């Protein structure tokens, strides 16, 4: 079968959206002919990878309309640039379809439901997603965000409400044979008429790590927590630092390494100083993926108190390194982490003080209860096996293939692929 993959973000050896786009391309290419359309800004990184490791399949097409060629891709321009890119993509794909004759199109990035792909109107059955963006946090957990972040959160909530009547979104969704939502919250945020063609499917998966085994509880040293990602208000690190200080005040021997940067860095540094955390917090900037993986191996657990991440690459990576995860019961991490693989902190009906107390109790427990820590480490590794990329993609591909093939044929192919 011939598949067109739409991945505005697609980068080898990367995390986040770019890494997801690359992973989906490689997974589809295992059994099907694949053409990937990505933004022209990805060309240098992809061609460098292909020079090192040539691939006949997938093929890459780099697209950017001429009237957007001079617009730089950065945090200030990304959303507007992407939406205009998507609008211009439809006539381009119609021309491409005339020569290539695709059987299926799959849109994977950007993965926000409010930003529709229109290529389902190019005469190709379209699978849209997995997409997120419908997740939210209780207002009580946003009170200590910076004023500009509170405004952004309010605007985001309004946009999610407007999405139900947005004509461009409805037009895009009308061209979809299948919609994949990262979480139930996003599925419920879709306009009602389109929920019937929606399935919930995690966006991310795990890979097996060489030499990783369930961990022993640390002895004679502090428990090492790790956070990796952008330093943003919605990541909840202000709650995490307060919880760390509270756990240490109770006698927990624990420290935290922060990997990444962002607009909240100075604010978080001031908070850490005010809380007296001093040498208990280690600050790293962004690091290459291989260095991040080395930090996972040195850590004991991952702290990820995000307020509304749709998925969480960091979370599945942590599980694959046998690291228990401390997170909130919000967004994708709550679907990924189980009670056997980490600590999911309840937020319903609680304000910031209650959530901080819950996070602090979880940190202290991992630090002081060796038996419980080792049980969760083993559970993290087991959960990683359940979320293996192959399993995740097999389900998504079964759902996608059902859009273009009879159910019996799809089941037969799935059985052949599984083997005896």
C-alpha positions, 0 to 999 in steps of 0.5 A, a space after each residue: 500500500 502507498 501511504 502519504 505521511 504529513 509531518 510538518 515536524 519530522 527529525 531524526 534522533 530527536 524527541 517531541 514532535 519532530 521525533 514522533 514524526 520520524 518514528 511514524 515514518 519509519 514504522 509505516 515504511 516497514 511494510 508499506 511504500 511511504 512518502 513523507 511531506 515535511 517542512 523545508 526547515 527539516 531538510 538539512 537534518 534529514 539529509 544529513 541522517 540519510 547521508 549517514 544511513 541511506 534509506 530507499 523508503 520512505 521518500 521525503 518531500 520538503 514543502 513550503 509555499 514560496 510566499 512563506 519561504 522567508 519566514 523563520 521557524 521559531 517559537 514566535 512564528 511556529 503556530 501561524 506558519 504551521 496553519 498557513 502551511 497546512 492551508 497551502 498543502 491541500 492544492 500541493 497534495 492534490 497535484 501530488 496525488 495525480 501522479 503518485 496515487 496514494 491509498 492512504 494519508 496519515 497526518 501526525 504533526 503538529 498534533 493539536 486538534 484545533 489545527 486541522 489538516 485539509 488533505 482529506 479533501 485531496 481524494 485520499 482517505 485521511 487518518 488525522 492524529 493522534 492529536 491532543 489539545 483538549 486537556 486542561 487543568 483545574 483553575 485552582 492549579 493555575 493561580 500561581 502562574 505568571 499573569 501572561 501564562 494565566 492569560 494564555 491559558 484563558 485564551 486556550 480554553 476559549 479556543 477549545 470552546 470555539 473549536 466546536 463551531 470553527 468552520 475551518 476545523 469542521 471542514 478539515 474533520 469532514 475530510 477525515 476517515 478516522 480521527 485519533 485522539 491522544 486522550 479522552 479529553 481531546 476526543 470529548 473536545 471535538 465537535 459532536 458529529 465527529 466523535 463517532 469517527 474518533 478512537 483514543 490512541 496514545 501518540 508515543 511508545 517505548 523502545 527496549 533499552 539495552 542493559 536496563 533492569 529493574 532498579 535497586 533502591 539507592 543506598 548511602 546517597 540521595 534519591 535522584 529525581 529528573 525532569 526533562 523538558 521546556 521550563 514553562 508554567 504549564 509544566 508545573 515545575 513551580 509545584 514540583 519545587 515546592 513539593 521537593 522542599 516540603 519532602 526534604 523538610 520531612 527528612 527525605 534525602 532527595 535532589 532534582 536535576 532539571 534538563 531544559 530551558 525556557 521562559 520560566 527558568 529565572 522564576 524557578 531559580 528564584 523560587 529554588 533559592 527562596 525555598 532554600 534548595 541550594 545544591 539540591 537542584 542541579 540545572 542543565 540546559 538542553 542536552 543532546 539525546 544521547 546525553 539525556 539518555 545517560 542522565 536517565 541511567 543515572 536517575 532514580 525516578 522522574 518528576 513530571 508535574 505537567 498540568 496538561 500535556 497531551 502525551 509525554 515523551 519524557 514519561 515513556 522514556 522514563 518507563 523504558 529506563 525502569 524509572 518510576 514517574 511522579 505525575 498528576 492525574 491530568 492529560 496523557 501522563 495519567 493514561 501512561 503511568 499506572 499505580 504499579 509504575 509510578 505515583 499519579 497524584 490526584 487533583 480533583 477538588 484540590 488546590 495547589 497546596 493539596 497537590 504540592 502535599 501529594 507530590 511531596 508525599 510521593 517523593 518522600 515515599 520513593 526516598 524512604 520506602 526501598 521495597 515500594 521503590 523497587 516494586 515501582 521500578 519493576 512495574 515501570 519496566 513492565 509498563 514500558 513493555 506494554 507500551 512498546 512502539 510496535 504494539 502502539 503502531 500495530 493498533 494504529 495501523 489496524 485502525 488506519 487500514 480499516 479505512 481503506 480495506 475490508 475488515 476481513 482483509 485487515 484482520 487477515 493481514 494483521 494475523 499474517 504479520 503476527 505470525 504463528 
